[in-house]
């Protein structure tokens, strides 16, 4: 009888762990879907990822250069 009681208590505890005790958070459906593993692998093999990073770096350099030029022009005046 004690074994059955212990077994039932352990099963109840296990079920609580699996189901959780709190409210579940609502899922945000407005976030864009993440890229899958296959898509990430294909983009890595084809070089698309490197090209994207290169374009992003180019834009950052361009913005920094424009800011530097603007700061230099303001200092000259």
C-alpha positions in Angstrom: 0.0 0.0 0.0 2.8 2.4 0.8 4.5 1.6 -2.5 1.3 2.5 -4.4 0.9 5.7 -2.4 4.5 6.7 -3.1 4.1 5.8 -6.8 1.0 8.0 -7.1 2.7 10.9 -5.4 5.7 10.6 -7.7 3.4 10.5 -10.8 1.5 13.6 -9.5 4.8 15.5 -9.0 6.0 14.3 -12.5 2.8 15.6 -14.1 3.2 19.0 -12.4 6.7 19.3 -13.7 5.6 18.4 -17.3 2.5 20.6 -17.4 3.9 23.6 -15.4 2.1 25.5 -12.7 1.8 29.0 -14.1 -0.1 30.6 -16.9 1.4 30.3 -20.3 2.6 33.5 -22.0 0.6 34.5 -25.1 2.7 34.0 -28.2 3.4 37.1 -30.2 2.3 36.4 -33.8 3.6 39.7 -35.2 7.3 38.6 -35.1 8.7 37.5 -38.5 9.5 33.8 -38.9 13.1 32.8 -38.3 15.2 31.3 -41.0 15.3 27.5 -40.9 18.5 25.5 -40.7 18.4 24.5 -44.3 18.0 28.0 -45.5 20.8 29.2 -43.3 23.1 26.4 -44.6 22.3 27.2 -48.2 22.9 30.9 -47.8 26.3 30.1 -46.1 27.4 27.7 -48.9 26.4 30.1 -51.7 28.1 33.1 -50.0 24.9 35.2 -49.6 25.6 35.7 -46.0 29.1 37.1 -46.7 27.7 39.4 -49.3 25.0 40.6 -47.0 27.6 41.4 -44.3 29.8 43.1 -46.8 26.9 45.4 -48.0 26.0 46.2 -44.4 29.7 47.1 -43.6 29.8 49.2 -46.7 26.7 51.2 -45.6 28.3 51.7 -42.1 31.5 52.9 -43.6 29.6 55.3 -45.9 27.7 56.7 -42.9 30.8 57.1 -40.8 32.6 58.8 -43.7 29.7 61.2 -44.2 29.6 62.0 -40.5 33.4 62.6 -40.4 33.2 64.9 -43.4 30.3 66.8 -41.8 32.2 67.2 -38.5 35.3 68.4 -40.4 33.3 71.0 -42.3 31.6 72.3 -39.2 35.1 72.6 -37.5 36.4 74.5 -40.4 33.7 77.2 -40.3 
